[in-house]
Amino acid sequence: MKRLLSLCALLGAMLVPLSASAFVLGPTLPGKWGSPVMGTGATITWSLMPTGTSCAADGGGTCTSFADVMPSGWLAAVNSAFSAWSAVANLTFLQVADDGAAFNAVTSSGDIRLGLHAFDGAGGTLAHGYFPPANGNSASGDIHFDIGDLWKIGFGGPGFDLVQVLAHEIGHAIGLSHTGVPGSLMNPFYTEAFLGPQADDIAGAQFIYGLPVVIQPVPEPGVLALFALALLGLIYSRRRAALRDAD
């Protein structure tokens, strides 16, 4: 099994549990996007680092674009990983353009920037993600994958599923640390036993950002309302006919 590690290099490696539940919050403060008040929602932007972006501050030389490495269908998979979290907590993720600024430099890119660089070759660490603010200049939320591992979309066969790994790292990017709860996405070991956030992960995301906002559909007119409209139309038609007959 491969280990999924979250790095908080700018603030030290200690992960401090701040909640009384099984989920564990990251060590940064306020440790979330949007309002610093726990339980409030946030809109988070994300962008794709272009090939050649300097990741020297992360020890990775230059970063490579997802488009140059990931298998066909990777962009839909990336969106699926973000949607897995917005479906369970009050989070909105928006893709924006990346300006190619160096990792942790001043940038107009997304809050979360995605890219790949060399880690430790095949095996070992698959990816790492930085916790939310405050955490460096612009490092907060950034996610890097190991270019030396084999990436795939879907379970089964060799390689590691992009959606599963990215969803795990997004968990760090929104403020969750590793948990020891078995069968949780934020457990630090890769698995294909389930896909996406599980009960403990969802509880943590909702503790930080609140429940997802459900957009109520516009109600369709009821049967009685439609009947009343039809009746009014019939009365109006007959009245007009009577007026024509009177003329």
N, C-alpha and C positions, 0 to 999 in steps of 0.2 A: 504494500500500500504506500502511496505517496503522501507526503506531508504538505499541507497547505499552511504556509506561515504568513502572519501579518507582521510587517515591520513598522516600528515606530522609532526609527533610528535617530530622529531629531530630538526625541524626548526620552530616550532610554528604552530598554527592552522589557522592563517590568510591566506586567499586565495587572492592573488593580481592579478587583471586583468591587463595583459600586452599588450593586443592587442586591436585594434580599432574595430574589428569585434565582432559578437555576441558570438563566442566561447571565452573561457577564458583559458589562459595559467596558468600552475602551478607556484608556487612561487620560485622554485629552479633555480639556475644558474649553468651551462648554460641552464638547463631545458630540455635537449635532450640528446640522445645517438649519438655517432659518432662525426663528426665535430661540434664545437659549433656554426657554422654559420647556421642561420635559412634558411630553404629551401633546406638543403642538406640531403641526405639519410643516412641510418645507418643499420648495421647488429647487431641484438640483440640476445643474447643467452638466453635460458630459461631451467629450470630444475625442477624436482619434489622432494620436500623434503621427505626423508624417515620418517616413523613413529619413533618417539622418538627424533627427532631433537629439540633442545632447542629453544623455542621461549620466554624465560623469559624476554628478552629485549623488547619484545612487550607486555608483561603482559599476555602472553598466556600459561605459563607453557611449555608443550611440544607440538610440532606440529604432526599432523597425516597425513599420505600419502593419496593422492587422491584415490589411488588404494584400500584403505581399507574402503572408505566411499561412493564414487561416484557410480552411477548405471552403468550397463553394457553399453559399448559404450562410456565411459567417455573420453578415450584418443582421439578418433576421434573428439569428441565435443571440447576438448581443442585445437586441431589443427585447427578446424573450427573457433574458436574465434580469434586465431592469424591470420589466413588467411583473416578474414574479414577486418583487418587493412592493411595487405600487399597488398590487392587487390586495395586499394584506395590511397596509399601513397608509397613513395620510402623506403620501409621497408622490411628487410629480417629477419625472425625469424628462429633460429636454436636450436633444442633441444640438450642439452649436459647432461652428467652425473652429479648428485649432490653428493657432498662429505660428506653430513651430518653435516657440520659445523653449529654451533649455528647461529641463526638469528643475523645479523649485525656484525658477526665476520669475520675475514679474511677467504676467501673461494675461491676455484677454481670452484665453481658451476656456474650456469647460472647468467646472469645479472638480470633476473627475476626468482625468486624462488617461487614455488606454494606449498601451504600447507593449512591445516585446524587446527584451535584450537577453544576453547570455547570463545565466546564473551559474549552474553547476553541471551542465550537460544533462543527458537523459537520466531521469531518476532524481530523487531528492526533492528539492523545492520546486513546485509547479508554478507558483505565482506568489506575489505579495501585494498587499494593499495598505495604504496609509490611512490612518484614522482621520476623522473630521477635525475642523479647527478647534483650538489653535494648534498647528503642527507645521512649523516652517513657514516659508513665504507662500508658495503655491503648491507645496507637496501634498497638502491635505486632500484626501480622497483618491489620489492617483493610484493606478493599478498597473502593474507590470507582470507580464507572463514570461516564462522561460522559453526562449527561442529554440533551445536544445531539446525540448520535449515534443512528442508527436500529438498533434491536436486533431480532434474529430468532432462531428456533430451527431449526437445520439449515443446510446449505450450499445455495448457489445463490440467485440473485436479489439484490436490493439489501439492504444492511444487514450487520450483523456478528453472527456466531453467539455466543449467550450462553455456551454450553458451552465453546467454544474459548477465548474471551477470559477467562472466569472460571478455567478450568483453568490458563491461563498465570499469572494473578495469584495463584492458590493456590500455584503454584510459588514465587513470591516469599514468600508468607506462611509457607511451611514452611522457607525458608532458601536458596533458589536465586536466583542473580542471572542476568543475561542471558548467553547464550553466543553465540559466533560460529559455532557448528557449524550448517551448513545442514540443513534438515529436522528441526530440533528445536523443541519447543514453547517452550522458553525463549529461542529466537532472538527479537529484539525486534520482528519484523514480522508482522502478521496474515497468515495463509494458510489456504486451504481445501484444500490439497494432502493433508492428513492430519488426523486428529482425536486430540487428547489427547497425553499424554506419549509420547515416542519414546525410542530406546535411550539417548541421552546424558542425557536428562531422568531416566529411570528409574535410571541408574547414580548420578546425583547424589542422588536421593531415598533410594536404598538405602545410599549412603555415610553419609548423615545419620541415617537411622532404621532401617536394617537391612532384611532381607527380609520380605515379608508373612508373617503367621502363617496357615498353612493349617489350617483346622478339619477334622480327620479325621471322616468320617461313621462312625456306628456300624455295624460290619460285620454283614451279614446272615448268619444261620446257614448253614453249609455243607451240602451235600447229605448227606454222611455223618452230620453231627450230626443233621439232620432224620430220617434213616433210623433212627438209634439211638434217638431219642426216640419214634418211632412203634413201634419194636420193644419198647421198655420198656412203652409203653402197652398193646400187645397182650398181653404176658406178664402184666401186672397185671390186665387184663380177664379172661383165662383163669383166673388163680389165683382171682379172686373167684367166677367161675362154678363152679369146682371146689369151693370151700368151700360154696357154696349147694347143690350136688348132694350133698355129704357130709352136710349137715344133713337 
